[in-house]
Amino acid sequence: MKRALLNTIIVATGYLASRVLGLARDVLISHQFGTSAELAAFRASFGILDLIYLVVAGGALGSAFIPVFSAALEQRRDAWRLASAVLNLTFLALVVACTTVWVFAPSLVVLTVGRGLDEAERTLTVDVLRLMLIQPFLLGVGGLAKATLETFNRFTLPAIGSNLYNLGIIGGALLGSWLGVYGLVWGVNVGAAFFVLVQLPGLRAIGATYRIGREGRASSSLIESLVSPFNAEGVGHLLRLLGPRLFGQSAWQINMIAIVSLASTLGSAALAANAYALQLMMLPHGLIALSLATVLFPEMSRLYASGDRMTLRATALGGVRAVLFLAFPASAILGVLALPVLRVLFQRGAFDAASAALTTQALSAYALGLAGFAAAEVIVRAFFAMQDTRTPVIVGVAAVALNISLGWSFLRLGMGLSGLGAAFSLANLFEAAMLLALLGRRLGGLGRDFFRAIGAMILAALACVGALALLYRVSSPVWTFVAPGDAYRWPGDFLPLVVWLTGAIATGVLAYVGVAGLLRIPELDAAIVRGQRMLARVRLRFAVGNGR
């Protein structure tokens, strides 16, 4: 348990640093580009790039690779031959995918992410997309290295790699004044290279070996080189697990492309604003959900492989409760305080009041579904740990269909970016609820304590929303003075706005914690106990350091 806690702290720290750097990256980008057509082309390109990475070597491959690789290590089979075969297949798939996108880039942009852009904006998007095709290739190889290290509970280097990737983009953003959007393009490629290179020492430390051909022999022909990976023990099982996940990941990324495509019909400024809103929503999602889910996944995989179903149930449901306990107040804060948050973070340079107002429409709506989006990270990984990739895929495809249909309908009703955010939130809440119900059936029920705790968290979150909304309304004269819209002055209005926002967030958190304490939510007690232990350790070290 102590090792799991340490790993969680390492991953959470890595994600915190990554999200802080990501936030700094977005602040620099917003200052340089605002919601311009250049940024719209850059953001639109990522819809297709992410499809290549996530489907071929990101979430799809990692979720299938870790359980099979863990089982090979547990059963003392030749795990490194399996890993080498998977690397060879990944390399081949990435070459084919990137080459195909390069050739058909103009048609892909017109039919998908650039549907609502004009001809000049589409041409720029095609150019940017082609120049960044090295990124999914590098991230794909790095993603497999990440999955391998995490199987051995080595989380530090993957976390460092993610931060180096952001530093590369930050360097590119700083070059934006001279190179324009192409500074961002090369920043992305350099950052992706750092992500791979920093993990190589970790692979060497765990004894990773690369095999070519059969039984470690060099392949005698090109045909044998292409066929031999399929003959490695465990590859067939991995591909069977990968099939449904590949389909589900494809559907998810098609869903994200559909969101970009729908946003583009509102103009390039709306497309860029929608991307900012999604990035901000990903900040608490990464800190809260991804860090814990990343640590729990290998652990749940080992528990399932060893047949310890009771501990697996406790680990999975405990992870869901912990994520929801933190996600509910984060959702309330982002939803109610979207505009002041955006003004503090972004409103300067090319990101003006109109950009802030447009992004607020999307962010407030996306925040509604943060809890469901975060909880699904843990629930889906519980199914993957049990080597069931089919169930999450079926539910995920249904959620994607719901999101696209609702998004299209809400746009037809004139809801704009708020409609896209609302559709996303409703679809993610539906997905989390369905997956949780199915997980309960697999694990022998969720239990009354689980439902009681979740109900109490919802009540505490509503108290947080009420306190924030009341403060927002009561302090409207102060708010109008502090953030006067088009007359917002940087940096003169910045400090008063930060003070007001800090007080507002503290008010919401106190309301949430207060109601959580009254309702005796176990996660609050656990957090207090951990805090007391950490404080005691700090005091002990301080006392030892002073010779007491």
Secondary structure, DSSP 8 states (H G I E B T S, - for coil): -HHHHHHHHHHHHHHHHHHHHHHHHHHHHHHHHTT-HHHHHHHHHHHHHHHHHHHHTSHHHHHHHHHHHHHHHHTT--HHHHHHHHHHHHHHHHHHHHHHHHHHHHHHHHHTTTTTS-HHHHHHHHHHHHHTTHHHHHHHHHHHHHHHHHHTT--HHHHHHHHHHHHHHHHHHHTHHHHTHHHHHHHHHHHHHHHHHTTHHHHHHTT-----SGGG---SSHHHHHHHHHHSTTHHHHHHHHHHHHHHHHHHHHHHHHHHHHHHTT-HHHHHHHHHHHHHHHHHHIIIIIHHHHHHHHHHHHHHHHT-HHHHHHHHHHHHHHHHHHHHHHHHHHHHSHHHHHHHHT-BTTB-HHHHHHHHHHHHHHHTTHHHHHHHHHHHHHHHHTT--HHHHHHHHHHHHHHHHHHHHHHHTT-HHHHHHHHHHHHHHHHHHHHHHHHHHHHT---HHHHHHHHHHHHHHHHHHHHHHHHHHHTHHHHHHH--GGG--TTTTHHHHHHHHHHHHHHHHHHHHHHHHHTT-HHHHHHHHHHHHHHHHHHHHHHHHTT-
